[in-house]
Amino acid sequence: MKKLFTANIPTKLMALVMAVALWLYAINRHTGDLTATVGLTVVVPEGITIVEQSTGEITVHLQGPQNVIDTVDTMIKDRKIEAKYVIKESPDLIEDQLKQSIFIMREQLDLPPAVKLVSVYPKQIDVVLGKLQKKKLKVVLQKKGEPAVGYSVANEFIFPGEVEVTGSLNALKETSFINTLPVDIGGISGEQNRTFPWRIEIDQKVTIKRGDKTVSLPVVCKEDVRIWLQIVEQQDTRIFGKIKIKVVCPAEYPYLIKMQDEFAEVRVKGPKLLLDKLNADDIILYIDATALKPPGPYKQPIKSILPKNIELVDKLPEVHVDIREAMRSMEAR
């Protein structure tokens, strides 16, 4: 039996070395490495909110059997593996804000037992915790787009005008209003006046100024609001020059009339769409000479006839009118 163990020792040692080498080769060949980015969720207890978080993702370096690493890679891409860190801070310990640094270990990642966590980047994640409070904030309507050509928003009505918001003490003490989600008013016209009110959700953040920077901080608002918009035709003005002034008088008017100025300039206002189509022929200027008799001269006000919904901006001037006997005028010739 002794000879069985002591015979051919060099050969047996060589076989052992080769077996170990083969085993190491097999292990290295079937061990996989994976570097991937995973999402990071920080969970806080009731009464606390996260005001700031230095990153929402971390990069991990993993090692393990190749077949397991391949499965983990797929799970990370499908967001089935993410980092989750639970903060157990009590709200009673936070007066306003509290900054903490957290470190992600293997227990924060739901990894298979055969997978080794080699490294995490960044190693340190900074979070700022804030104590939650409730506050009533004024609602401000946010709009995007422009009404149809020729229309504008004349008035806005929001109900309720204030909503209750839950957010960090630090954020809410620095603001008095909250925005709605943007309302698309692109292309709307007066036809939409019959479709109001619209229900609009509240944006889940407030914007505050800190030095030269504008910071958005998350809040929670479970209310929505109703809005009414008064859509009106856009008003404009136009000037028409050298419009001939007509003379209104009876058909058998026996006198000759001569005006010092036969043309006048007119400035009118009205809906932009209507003004864009308006031309000088649509405007009538005249003087009424029915009651005028010689001798003259007279100063007569210029009167106007305008299309519907068109108005004068400025009062029309008076015109100098000279009245003469028709027969005497003929004899003078």
C-alpha positions as CSV (number, residue, x, y, z in Angstrom):
1,M,0.0,0.0,0.0
2,K,2.9,2.4,0.8
3,K,4.5,1.7,-2.5
4,L,1.1,2.6,-4.2
5,F,1.3,6.2,-2.8
6,T,5.1,6.7,-3.1
7,A,5.7,5.2,-6.5
8,N,6.1,7.6,-9.5
9,I,5.8,10.8,-7.3
10,P,7.1,13.1,-10.0
11,T,4.6,11.8,-12.5
12,K,1.7,12.2,-10.0
13,L,2.8,15.8,-9.1
14,M,2.9,16.7,-12.7
15,A,-0.6,15.3,-13.2
16,L,-1.8,17.3,-10.2
17,V,-0.3,20.6,-11.5
18,M,-1.9,20.0,-14.9
19,A,-5.3,19.3,-13.3
20,V,-5.1,22.5,-11.3
21,A,-4.0,24.5,-14.3
22,L,-6.9,23.0,-16.3
23,W,-9.3,23.8,-13.6
24,L,-8.1,27.4,-13.4
25,Y,-8.3,27.7,-17.2
26,A,-11.9,26.4,-17.1
27,I,-12.9,28.8,-14.3
28,N,-11.4,31.8,-16.0
29,R,-12.9,30.9,-19.4
30,H,-16.4,30.7,-17.9
31,T,-16.2,33.7,-15.7
32,G,-17.9,36.8,-17.1
33,D,-17.4,40.6,-16.4
34,L,-20.1,43.2,-16.8
35,T,-20.1,46.9,-16.4
36,A,-23.6,48.4,-16.6
37,T,-25.6,51.5,-15.5
38,V,-28.6,50.8,-13.3
39,G,-31.2,53.2,-11.9
40,L,-31.1,54.3,-8.3
41,T,-34.2,54.8,-6.2
42,V,-34.0,56.4,-2.8
43,V,-37.0,55.6,-0.6
44,V,-37.9,58.0,2.3
45,P,-40.4,57.6,5.1
46,E,-43.7,59.4,5.2
47,G,-43.3,63.1,6.1
48,I,-40.0,63.4,4.2
49,T,-39.3,64.3,0.6
50,I,-36.1,64.3,-1.4
51,V,-35.2,67.9,-2.3
52,E,-32.0,67.1,-4.2
53,Q,-30.2,63.9,-5.3
54,S,-26.8,64.0,-6.9
55,T,-27.6,61.2,-9.4
56,G,-30.4,58.8,-10.3
57,E,-28.1,56.2,-11.8
58,I,-24.9,54.3,-10.8
59,T,-22.4,52.3,-12.7
60,V,-21.7,48.8,-11.4
61,H,-18.9,46.3,-12.2
62,L,-20.0,42.7,-11.8
63,Q,-18.3,39.3,-12.0
64,G,-19.7,35.8,-12.0
65,P,-20.4,32.7,-14.2
66,Q,-20.8,33.7,-17.8
67,N,-24.3,32.3,-18.1
68,V,-25.4,34.1,-15.0
69,I,-23.8,37.4,-16.1
70,D,-25.6,37.1,-19.4
71,T,-28.9,36.8,-17.6
72,V,-28.1,39.7,-15.3
73,D,-27.2,41.9,-18.3
74,T,-30.6,41.2,-19.8
75,M,-32.4,41.9,-16.6
76,I,-30.6,45.3,-16.2
77,K,-31.5,46.3,-19.8
78,D,-35.2,45.3,-18.9
79,R,-34.9,47.4,-15.7
80,K,-35.6,44.3,-13.6
81,I,-32.5,45.0,-11.6
82,E,-32.0,48.4,-10.0
83,A,-30.5,49.9,-6.9
84,K,-32.8,50.7,-4.1
85,Y,-31.7,52.5,-0.9
86,V,-34.1,53.0,2.0
87,I,-33.5,56.0,4.3
88,K,-35.0,55.5,7.8
89,E,-34.5,59.1,9.0
90,S,-37.4,60.4,11.3
91,P,-39.2,63.6,10.1
92,D,-38.9,64.8,13.7
93,L,-35.1,65.1,13.3
94,I,-35.4,67.5,10.3
95,E,-36.2,71.1,11.0
96,D,-35.9,72.3,7.4
97,Q,-33.4,70.4,5.3
98,L,-30.8,67.6,6.0
99,K,-28.0,66.5,3.7
100,Q,-26.9,62.9,3.8
101,S,-24.4,60.8,1.9
102,I,-25.3,57.2,1.0
103,F,-23.2,54.3,-0.2
104,I,-24.5,51.5,-2.4
105,M,-23.6,48.0,-1.2
106,R,-24.5,44.6,-2.6
107,E,-27.6,44.4,-0.4
108,Q,-29.1,47.4,-2.3
109,L,-28.9,45.4,-5.5
110,D,-31.1,42.4,-6.1
111,L,-28.3,40.3,-7.6
112,P,-28.1,36.5,-7.9
113,P,-25.9,34.8,-5.2
114,A,-23.3,33.8,-7.8
115,V,-22.6,37.4,-8.9
116,K,-20.0,39.4,-7.2
117,L,-20.2,43.2,-6.9
118,V,-16.7,44.4,-7.7
119,S,-17.2,48.2,-7.7
120,V,-19.8,51.0,-7.8
121,Y,-19.4,54.5,-9.3
122,P,-20.0,57.0,-7.9
123,K,-19.1,55.6,-4.5
124,Q,-20.9,58.3,-2.7
125,I,-24.4,59.7,-3.5
126,D,-25.5,62.9,-1.9
127,V,-29.2,63.5,-1.1
128,V,-30.9,66.5,0.6
129,L,-34.0,65.6,2.6
130,G,-36.7,68.1,3.3
131,K,-39.6,68.0,5.8
132,L,-43.0,67.9,4.1
133,Q,-45.7,70.5,4.7
134,K,-49.0,71.6,3.1
135,K,-49.6,75.1,1.7
136,K,-52.2,76.9,-0.5
137,L,-50.7,78.3,-3.6
138,K,-52.2,80.6,-6.3
139,V,-52.7,78.8,-9.7
140,V,-51.0,80.4,-12.7
141,L,-52.2,79.2,-16.2
142,Q,-49.4,78.2,-18.6
143,K,-50.2,78.4,-22.3
144,K,-48.4,77.2,-25.4
145,G,-49.0,78.0,-29.1
146,E,-50.8,81.0,-30.6
147,P,-54.5,81.5,-31.4
148,A,-55.7,81.4,-35.0
149,V,-54.7,84.4,-37.1
150,G,-56.9,87.3,-36.2
151,Y,-57.8,86.1,-32.7
152,S,-56.4,86.7,-29.2
153,V,-57.1,85.7,-25.6
154,A,-58.9,88.6,-23.9
155,N,-59.5,87.1,-20.5
156,E,-58.6,84.0,-18.4
157,F,-60.6,82.5,-15.6
158,I,-59.4,79.7,-13.3
159,F,-61.4,77.8,-10.6
160,P,-60.3,77.2,-8.0
161,G,-57.8,80.0,-7.9
162,E,-55.8,78.3,-5.2
163,V,-54.9,74.6,-4.6
164,E,-53.3,72.7,-1.7
165,V,-49.8,71.5,-2.4
166,T,-47.6,69.2,-0.4
167,G,-43.8,69.8,-0.6
168,S,-40.7,70.5,1.3
169,L,-40.8,73.2,3.9
170,N,-37.8,74.9,2.2
171,A,-39.5,75.0,-1.2
172,L,-42.9,76.1,-0.2
173,K,-41.8,78.9,2.0
174,E,-40.1,80.6,-0.9
175,T,-43.1,80.5,-3.4
176,S,-46.7,81.7,-3.5
177,F,-47.8,80.2,-6.8
178,I,-47.8,77.0,-8.9
179,N,-48.3,76.5,-12.6
180,T,-50.8,74.4,-14.5
181,L,-49.5,72.0,-17.1
182,P,-49.1,73.9,-20.4
183,V,-52.5,74.4,-22.2
184,D,-52.3,74.2,-26.0
185,I,-54.1,77.2,-27.5
186,G,-52.6,76.8,-30.9
187,G,-55.1,77.6,-33.7
188,I,-58.1,78.3,-31.4
189,S,-60.7,80.9,-32.5
190,G,-64.0,82.2,-31.2
191,E,-65.6,78.8,-31.8
192,Q,-63.9,77.5,-28.7
193,N,-65.8,79.9,-26.5
194,R,-68.6,77.3,-26.5
195,T,-66.4,74.4,-25.4
196,F,-65.2,75.8,-22.0
197,P,-64.6,75.0,-19.2
198,W,-61.5,72.8,-19.8
199,R,-60.1,70.6,-17.0
200,I,-56.3,71.1,-16.5
201,E,-53.9,69.3,-14.2
202,I,-51.5,71.1,-11.9
203,D,-47.7,70.8,-12.6
204,Q,-46.0,68.7,-9.9
205,K,-43.2,71.1,-9.2
206,V,-42.6,74.7,-8.1
207,T,-39.9,77.0,-9.5
208,I,-37.9,79.2,-7.2
209,K,-35.0,81.6,-7.5
210,R,-31.8,80.9,-5.7
211,G,-29.2,83.5,-6.5
212,D,-28.7,83.6,-10.3
213,K,-30.3,80.2,-10.7
214,T,-33.8,79.0,-11.2
215,V,-34.5,75.7,-9.4
216,S,-37.4,73.4,-9.8
217,L,-38.4,71.4,-6.8
218,P,-40.9,68.5,-6.7
219,V,-44.3,68.9,-5.0
220,V,-47.5,66.9,-4.9
221,C,-50.9,68.3,-5.8
222,K,-53.9,66.0,-6.1
223,E,-56.3,68.7,-7.4
224,D,-57.0,69.9,-10.9
225,V,-58.7,73.2,-12.1
226,R,-61.2,74.3,-14.6
227,I,-60.3,77.2,-17.0
228,W,-62.4,79.5,-19.2
229,L,-60.7,81.6,-21.9
230,Q,-62.4,84.5,-23.7
231,I,-61.3,84.3,-27.3
232,V,-62.0,87.4,-29.3
233,E,-61.2,88.7,-32.7
234,Q,-58.0,90.6,-32.7
235,Q,-58.5,94.4,-33.1
236,D,-56.4,96.6,-35.3
237,T,-56.4,100.0,-37.0
238,R,-55.8,101.2,-40.5
239,I,-55.5,104.5,-42.2
240,F,-57.0,105.2,-45.6
241,G,-55.9,108.4,-47.4
242,K,-57.5,110.5,-50.2
243,I,-61.1,109.2,-49.9
244,K,-63.3,111.5,-52.0
245,I,-66.0,113.3,-50.1
246,K,-69.4,113.1,-51.7
247,V,-72.1,115.8,-51.6
248,V,-75.6,114.8,-50.6
249,C,-78.3,117.1,-51.8
250,P,-81.8,117.0,-53.4
251,A,-82.0,116.0,-57.1
252,E,-83.3,119.5,-58.1
253,Y,-80.8,121.4,-55.9
254,P,-80.5,124.8,-57.6
255,Y,-77.1,125.9,-56.2
256,L,-73.5,125.2,-57.1
257,I,-71.3,123.7,-54.4
258,K,-67.6,123.9,-54.2
259,M,-65.5,122.3,-51.4
260,Q,-62.1,123.6,-50.4
261,D,-60.9,120.0,-49.8
262,E,-62.5,117.2,-51.9
263,F,-60.6,114.4,-50.2
264,A,-60.1,113.3,-46.6
265,E,-57.9,110.8,-44.6
266,V,-59.7,108.3,-42.4
267,R,-58.4,106.2,-39.5
268,V,-60.6,103.2,-38.6
269,K,-60.5,100.3,-36.2
270,G,-62.1,96.8,-36.1
271,P,-61.4,93.1,-36.3
272,K,-58.1,92.5,-37.9
273,L,-59.4,89.9,-40.3
274,L,-62.1,92.4,-41.5
275,L,-59.6,95.3,-41.8
276,D,-57.2,93.2,-43.9
277,K,-60.0,92.7,-46.5
278,L,-61.2,96.3,-46.3
279,N,-60.4,98.8,-49.2
280,A,-61.1,102.5,-49.8
281,D,-64.3,101.8,-51.8
282,D,-65.9,100.3,-48.7
283,I,-65.7,103.6,-46.9
284,I,-68.2,106.4,-47.8
285,L,-67.5,110.0,-46.8
286,Y,-70.1,112.8,-47.4
287,I,-71.5,116.1,-46.4
288,D,-75.2,116.9,-46.3
289,A,-75.9,120.1,-48.3
290,T,-79.7,119.8,-48.3
291,A,-80.2,122.8,-45.9
292,L,-77.4,125.0,-47.3
293,K,-78.3,128.1,-49.2
294,P,-76.2,131.0,-50.5
295,P,-74.5,133.1,-49.6
296,G,-71.7,131.0,-48.2
297,P,-69.2,129.9,-47.2
298,Y,-70.1,127.2,-44.7
299,K,-68.2,124.8,-42.5
300,Q,-69.8,121.4,-42.7
301,P,-68.9,118.2,-40.7
302,I,-67.8,115.2,-42.8
303,K,-70.1,112.2,-42.2
304,S,-69.3,108.5,-42.9
305,I,-70.9,105.2,-43.7
306,L,-68.7,102.3,-42.6
307,P,-69.0,98.5,-43.0
308,K,-70.4,96.6,-40.0
309,N,-68.1,96.3,-37.0
310,I,-65.8,99.0,-38.3
311,E,-65.5,102.3,-36.4
312,L,-63.8,105.6,-36.7
313,V,-60.8,106.1,-34.5
314,D,-60.6,109.9,-34.8
315,K,-63.4,112.4,-35.3
316,L,-63.7,113.5,-38.9
317,P,-62.8,117.2,-39.6
318,E,-65.1,119.9,-41.0
319,V,-64.8,121.0,-44.6
320,H,-65.2,124.5,-46.1
321,V,-68.1,124.7,-48.5
322,D,-68.9,127.6,-50.9
323,I,-72.6,127.9,-52.1
324,R,-73.5,129.9,-55.2
325,E,-76.6,130.6,-57.3
326,A,-76.6,128.5,-60.4
327,M,-78.1,131.1,-62.7
328,R,-75.8,133.9,-61.7
329,S,-72.9,131.7,-62.1
330,M,-74.0,131.0,-65.7
331,E,-74.5,134.8,-66.4
332,A,-71.0,135.5,-65.1
333,R,-69.6,133.3,-67.7
